[in-house]
Amino acid sequence: MNQISVGDTSSWTVIHGASVAAPFLRAAYAPAPCACDIVEDQIDLFLDGTPSQLTTALALLEKTISRSQLHDQGGYPYFQMLRFQLEGDGTYFYCPITNPYLTFNPSGYETHHTGSLQVTLHFTRPNCFDSDPIELPLTNRNGDDVTGGITLFNHSDAHAGHDSSVLIKPGDIDSALPAPLRFELENTYDTDEVQDIFTGLYHHPINDDHEVFFCQAPEFMGGSLLYSPDAINEYYRRLTWAATSWTDLGSWNYTNAAVQLFSGRAYRPILHLYNPHVYTDLYLKIKLLKGSLVLWEVEAIYADPSYQYLIFPPVRIPPVPLLTENLPHHIDLAIFAQHQASGTHQIDVDNLLLLPLDTSATFLGFFTLIEDAVLVDDSFYEKHNIRYPTIGSEAVGHLRQGGPLLLYPGEYNRLFIVQTNTSHQVDILRTSTLRAYYRKRVRLL
């Protein structure tokens, strides 16, 4: 081990190896073997110097303990961490520590006054170690392997550059474990501000395509197909019905190959309405069908007329595990609607996204994201904020829901992003710029 330090990004105290300073002499660390997510661990520290130097060193360690406690209470901004460097000029690896405390060898009271001391720093930590952030090359219809920022639109269709996701290739993630993602999403749209943001990650060993997750209006079986240059892919379906009971409005078909790519994982259907509806008594739900057989039915949702999109409860496709000895059977995703008042109802639909939920996060805005502001989400630190580059400040502007966003090594990873404006629309021509980073994660140093 070339070097071991303790502290945070504001200051590091070297306790072993290169650049170590008296009275710190060396440290002995053997990571505790554990299959758990959280490990109870310890590191032995050997100090040698004057009594005054020993007292100063102990004060530094106690400061680390105090800062860790303050961080847990929201009174200090940084994790306390152990930092490891395996070889000179090599990669640094970090593990956040919590609940730290010191114990002393039985003769410590006497040896302290003669210039030597052995102490043990106890702590709990995640069962992994992470590197510094590494920028990821991103690919979509606006460029291949782009760093420094790639353009996103707020929808995906056949038009040049219209892409609301980015692909991260297997060779660009050098990690032994699923790696924490950091993304920076800058609003480059000057017409309206961003309110809520939905993100989802998908990973697969061979699939690098995104079209299977988007169902366009021409592919929908039901209703009337209408043309508009302002619709996603220039078409939308007008679905009309009069019955007050639950009514099948039509469906999209997922082929055997598509169902195989879905791999039995969870997805959140997001239905985009070309036109807002005006009804206060409208409910919709989704069913997964094999012919007329209902494989899965999600709970109904209220279609709020003030929203121009609908978010359904998650579905698994296929809904139950299969042996995977053959291709899975094709599945229809059907839209059902119900209203209470008599008369004819209609909705205009131009797209359905199955937002992958391998890992995902939703950002519900209580501040809006103005033009040139950046939403930053860092799954290593488990923090997020809005950065205002023009004035050099930051603030928390969203309630985050969901777990850490993780990238899977050795596979194609695709990050999807859906943004809504202050009028509760997924405004499809909205643009933004995305940068992404990951930290190499290992179990053992």
C-alpha positions in Angstrom: 0.0 0.0 0.0 1.6 3.3 -1.1 -0.5 5.6 1.1 -3.5 5.6 3.5 -5.2 8.8 4.5 -8.2 9.8 6.6 -10.4 12.9 6.2 -12.3 14.5 3.3 -11.9 16.6 0.2 -11.2 19.7 2.4 -8.2 18.1 4.1 -6.5 14.7 4.3 -4.3 13.3 7.1 -1.8 10.8 5.9 -1.5 7.9 8.3 0.6 5.5 6.3 3.1 5.4 3.5 4.2 8.2 1.1 4.3 11.7 2.7 3.5 10.4 6.2 4.6 12.8 8.8 5.5 12.4 12.5 4.1 11.2 14.7 2.1 8.9 12.3 4.5 6.0 11.6 2.4 3.4 9.8 -1.0 1.7 9.7 -2.1 -1.9 9.5 -5.3 -2.6 7.7 -6.8 -5.9 6.7 -10.3 -5.3 5.4 -12.8 -7.4 7.4 -14.3 -10.2 5.2 -18.0 -9.9 5.0 -20.8 -10.6 2.5 -23.0 -7.8 4.0 -23.6 -4.5 2.4 -22.2 -2.7 5.5 -19.0 -3.8 7.2 -17.8 -3.2 10.7 -14.1 -2.6 10.3 -11.0 -1.2 12.0 -7.5 0.0 11.2 -4.5 0.0 13.6 -2.4 3.1 13.8 1.2 3.2 15.1 2.4 6.6 16.3 5.9 7.6 17.3 7.1 11.1 18.3 7.1 13.6 21.1 4.2 13.6 23.6 3.1 16.9 22.1 3.1 15.5 18.6 1.0 12.5 19.8 -1.5 14.8 21.4 -1.8 16.8 18.2 -2.3 13.6 16.1 -5.0 12.4 18.5 -6.7 15.7 18.1 -6.7 15.3 14.3 -8.3 11.8 14.6 -10.9 13.2 17.1 -11.7 15.9 14.5 -12.4 13.2 12.0 -14.7 11.5 14.4 -16.5 14.8 15.3 -16.9 15.7 11.6 -18.4 12.3 10.9 -21.0 12.8 13.7 -21.8 16.3 12.5 -22.2 15.0 8.9 -24.8 12.5 10.1 -26.6 15.4 11.8 -26.5 17.6 8.7 -23.9 19.9 10.3 -20.9 19.2 8.1 -21.0 18.9 4.3 -18.6 16.0 3.6 -18.4 12.3 4.3 -15.3 11.3 6.4 -13.4 8.8 4.4 -10.4 6.5 4.3 -8.4 7.1 1.1 -6.1 4.4 -0.3 -3.4 4.5 -3.0 -2.1 1.1 -3.9 1.0 2.3 -5.8 2.7 5.6 -6.4 0.9 7.9 -9.0 -1.8 5.2 -9.0 -5.6 5.5 -8.6 -7.0 6.6 -5.3 -9.8 4.6 -3.8 -12.2 5.8 -1.1 -14.6 4.4 1.5 -16.9 6.6 3.5 -16.8 5.8 7.2 -19.5 6.2 9.8 -19.7 5.7 13.6 -16.0 6.0 14.0 -14.3 5.8 17.5 -10.9 5.2 18.9 -9.6 2.5 21.3 -6.1 2.3 22.8 -3.7 -0.5 23.6 -3.7 -1.3 27.3 -0.3 0.3 27.9 -1.2 3.4 25.9 -1.4 5.6 29.0 2.2 4.9 29.8 3.7 4.9 26.2 1.9 8.2 25.3 4.3 10.0 27.7 7.3 8.2 26.4 6.7 9.0 22.7 4.9 6.0 21.2 1.3 5.0 20.9 -0.9 2.4 19.2 -4.6 3.2 18.6 -7.3 1.5 16.7 -9.8 3.4 14.6 -13.1 1.5 14.5 -15.8 2.4 11.9 -18.5 1.0 9.6 -18.2 1.3 5.9 -19.9 0.1 2.6 -18.5 -3.2 1.4 -16.7 -1.6 -1.5 -14.1 1.0 -2.4 -14.6 3.7 -5.1 -12.2 5.7 -7.3 -12.2 9.3 -8.2 -14.9 10.2 -10.8 -14.1 9.4 -14.5 -16.0 11.1 -17.3 -18.0 8.8 -19.5 -18.1 9.0 -23.3 -21.8 9.3 -24.3 -23.5 8.2 -27.5 -26.8 9.1 -29.1 -28.1 10.5 -32.3 -26.2 13.7 -31.6 -22.7 12.1 -31.5 -20.6 9.1 -30.8 -18.4 8.8 -27.7 -18.9 12.4 -26.7 -17.3 14.0 -23.6 -17.8 17.5 -22.4 -21.6 17.4 -22.9 -24.0 15.8 -25.4 -27.3 17.2 -26.6 -30.6 15.6 -25.5 -34.1 16.3 -26.8 -37.2 15.6 -24.6 -38.4 12.7 -26.8 -37.0 10.1 -29.2 -38.2 9.6 -32.8 -36.9 9.2 -36.3 -35.9 12.8 -36.8 -32.2 13.7 -36.8 -30.9 14.4 -33.3 -34.1 13.6 -31.5 -32.9 11.4 -28.6 -33.8 11.5 -25.0 -31.3 8.8 -23.8 -27.6 8.1 -24.0 -25.7 4.9 -24.5 -22.6 4.0 -22.4 -20.6 1.2 -24.0 -19.1 -1.8 -22.2 -15.5 -0.8 -22.8 -16.0 2.6 -21.1 -16.8 1.2 -17.6 -13.7 -0.3 -15.9 -15.2 -1.6 -12.6 -15.5 -4.9 -10.8 -18.9 -4.0 -9.3 -21.9 -1.9 -10.4 -20.5 1.6 -10.3 -22.2 4.8 -9.0 -23.2 7.4 -11.6 -22.9 11.1 -11.4 -24.7 13.1 -14.1 -25.0 16.8 -14.8 -28.0 17.9 -16.8 -28.0 21.5 -18.1 -31.2 23.2 -19.2 -30.4 24.8 -22.6 -34.0 25.6 -23.5 -34.9 29.3 -23.3 -38.7 29.0 -23.7 -39.7 27.4 -20.4 -38.2 26.0 -17.2 -37.9 22.4 -16.0 -40.1 21.2 -13.1 -39.8 17.4 -12.7 -37.3 15.0 -14.0 -37.6 11.2 -14.4 -34.5 9.0 -15.0 -34.0 5.3 -15.5 -31.1 3.0 -16.4 -31.1 -0.2 -18.4 -28.3 -2.6 -18.9 -27.9 -5.5 -21.3 -24.9 -7.6 -22.5 -25.7 -7.2 -26.2 -28.6 -4.7 -26.8 -27.4 -1.2 -27.6 -30.7 0.0 -29.2 -33.3 2.1 -27.6 -36.3 1.9 -30.0 -37.8 -1.1 -28.2 -38.6 1.1 -25.2 -40.6 3.6 -27.3 -44.0 2.8 -28.8 -45.1 5.3 -31.5 -48.6 6.1 -32.6 -48.5 4.3 -36.0 -47.7 1.1 -34.2 -50.8 1.3 -31.9 -53.7 -1.0 -32.8 -56.9 1.1 -32.2 -58.4 4.5 -32.8 -57.7 6.8 -35.8 -54.2 7.7 -37.0 -53.8 11.4 -37.6 -50.9 13.5 -39.0 -49.4 16.5 -37.3 -45.9 17.9 -37.7 -46.0 18.8 -34.0 -46.5 15.3 -32.8 -43.8 12.8 -31.8 -42.8 11.2 -35.1 -45.5 13.4 -36.7 -48.5 11.1 -35.9 -50.9 10.6 -33.1 -53.8 8.3 -32.3 -57.2 9.7 -31.5 -58.9 7.2 -29.2 -62.7 7.7 -28.8 -65.3 5.8 -26.7 -68.6 6.3 -25.0 -69.1 3.4 -22.6 -68.9 4.2 -18.9 -67.5 0.8 -18.1 -63.8 -0.1 -18.6 -63.1 0.0 -22.3 -60.2 -1.4 -24.3 -58.9 1.5 -26.4 -56.2 -0.6 -28.2 -52.7 -1.9 -27.7 -49.1 -2.1 -28.7 -47.5 -5.4 -29.5 -44.2 -6.5 -28.2 -42.6 -9.2 -30.3 -40.9 -12.3 -28.9 -37.5 -10.7 -29.4 -38.6 -7.5 -27.6 -40.0 -9.4 -24.7 -36.7 -11.2 -24.5 -34.8 -7.9 -24.2 -37.1 -6.7 -21.4 -35.8 -9.7 -19.4 -38.5 -9.7 -16.8 -37.4 -6.4 -15.3 -39.5 -3.5 -14.1 -40.5 -0.6 -16.3 -42.6 2.5 -15.7 -45.0 3.3 -18.6 -45.1 7.0 -19.4 -47.9 7.9 -21.9 -47.5 11.2 -23.8 -50.6 13.0 -24.9 -50.5 15.0 -28.1 -53.4 17.2 -26.8 -54.4 17.7 -23.2 -57.8 16.3 -22.3 -60.6 18.2 -20.4 -62.2 15.5 -18.3 -62.3 15.3 -14.6 -63.7 11.8 -14.4 -61.2 9.9 -16.5 -59.2 6.9 -15.3 -56.8 4.7 -17.2 -55.0 1.5 -16.6 -52.6 -0.9 -18.4 -53.0 -4.6 -19.0 -50.5 -7.1 -20.4 -52.3 -9.5 -22.6 -51.5 -12.8 -24.4 -54.4 -12.7 -26.9 -57.5 -12.3 -24.7 -55.7 -13.7 -21.6 -54.8 -11.1 -19.0 -51.2 -11.7 -17.8 -50.9 -8.7 -15.6 -53.1 -5.7 -14.7 -51.8 -2.6 -12.9 -53.8 -0.3 -10.7 -55.8 2.4 -12.4 -54.6 6.0 -12.3 -56.5 9.2 -12.4 -55.9 11.2 -15.6 -55.5 14.7 -14.3 -56.6 17.1 -17.0 -53.8 19.6 -16.0 -51.2 17.1 -17.0 -50.3 16.3 -20.6 -48.7 13.0 -19.7 -49.7 10.0 -17.7 -47.4 7.9 -15.4 -48.6 4.3 -14.7 -47.4 2.0 -11.9 -44.4 -0.2 -12.8 -44.9 -3.4 -14.8 -42.6 -6.4 -15.3 -42.3 -7.8 -18.9 -42.8 -10.7 -18.9 -44.7 -10.4 -15.6 -43.4 -13.7 -14.2 -40.0 -15.5 -14.5 -39.5 -17.9 -17.4 -37.1 -20.7 -17.9 -35.6 -18.9 -20.9 -35.1 -22.1 -22.8 -37.0 -20.6 -25.7 -38.0 -17.2 -26.9 -40.7 -15.7 -24.7 -44.2 -15.4 -26.1 -45.1 -12.0 -27.6 -47.2 -9.7 -25.4 -49.7 -6.9 -26.0 -49.7 -3.8 -23.8 -53.3 -2.6 -23.8 -54.7 0.8 -22.6 -58.1 0.7 -20.8 -60.1 3.7 -19.9 -63.2 4.5 -17.8 -65.3 7.6 -17.2 -68.4 8.2 -15.1 -70.3 10.9 -17.1 -72.4 10.0 -20.1 -71.2 11.1 -23.5 -68.2 10.5 -25.7 -64.6 10.9 -24.5 -61.4 11.1 -26.5 -57.7 11.2 -25.8 -54.9 11.9 -28.3 -51.8 9.8 -27.8 -48.5 9.9 -29.7 -46.0 7.9 -27.7 -45.5 5.5 -24.8 -42.1 5.1 -23.1 -41.3 2.1 -21.0 -38.9 3.8 -18.6 -36.4 1.2 -17.3 -36.2 0.8 -13.6 -33.0 -1.3 -13.2 -32.0 1.7 -11.2 -33.9 4.9 -11.3 -34.5 8.2 -9.6 -37.3 10.8 -9.8 -36.7 14.5 -9.1 -39.8 16.4 -8.1 -39.1 20.1 -8.3 -40.0 22.7 -5.8 -37.6 25.1 -7.6 -37.5 25.1 -11.3 -34.4 24.6 -13.4 -33.9 27.8 -15.3 -32.0 28.2 -18.5 -28.2 27.4 -18.0 -28.8 25.9 -14.6 -27.6 22.4 -14.0 -29.1 19.5 -12.1 -26.3 17.5 -10.5 -27.0 14.1 -9.0 -24.1 12.1 -7.5 -24.9 8.6 -6.4 -21.6 8.2 -4.6 -22.3 11.0 -2.2 -26.0 10.4 -2.3 -26.6 14.1 -2.9 -28.1 16.3 -5.6 -28.4 20.0 -6.2 -29.0 22.7 -8.8 -25.9 24.5 -9.9 -26.1 28.1 -11.2 -22.9 28.5 -13.1 -23.5 32.2 -14.0 -23.5 33.3 -10.3 -21.4 30.5 -8.9 -23.8 29.1 -6.4 -25.9 26.0 -5.8 -29.2 25.0 -4.1 -31.3 22.0 -3.5 -34.4 22.4 -5.8 -35.8 18.9 -6.0 -37.2 16.1 -3.8 -35.3 13.0 -4.9 -37.1 9.6 -4.9 -35.3 6.4 -5.7 -32.1 4.6 -5.0 -28.5 5.3 -6.3 -28.0 5.1 -10.1 -25.6 2.3 -10.9 -23.9 1.3 -14.1 -23.2 -2.3 -14.8 -19.7 -3.2 -16.0 -19.2 -5.3 -19.1 -22.6 -4.4 -20.5 -24.3 -1.7 -22.6 -25.9 0.8 -20.2 -28.5 3.3 -21.3 -29.7 6.3 -19.3 -33.2 7.7 -20.1 -34.3 11.2 -19.1 -37.8 12.7 -19.2 -38.3 16.3 -18.3 -41.5 18.2 -17.6 -42.2 21.9 -17.6 -44.1 24.2 -15.2 -47.3 23.5 -17.2 -47.0 19.7 -16.5 -46.1 19.0 -20.1 -43.3 16.8 -21.6 -42.5 19.5 -24.1 -40.9 17.5 -26.8 -38.6 20.1 -28.4 -36.9 21.0 -25.1 -33.1 20.6 -25.3 -30.5 20.0 -22.6 -26.9 19.0 -22.4 -25.7 16.0 -20.4 -22.4 15.0 -18.9 -21.9 11.8 -16.9 -19.2 10.3 -14.7 -18.7 7.0 -12.8 -16.4 5.8 -10.1 -14.6 2.5 -10.5 -15.9 0.3 -7.7 -14.1 -2.8 -6.3 -14.8 -5.1 -3.4 -11.1 -5.7 -2.5 -8.2 -3.4 -2.7 
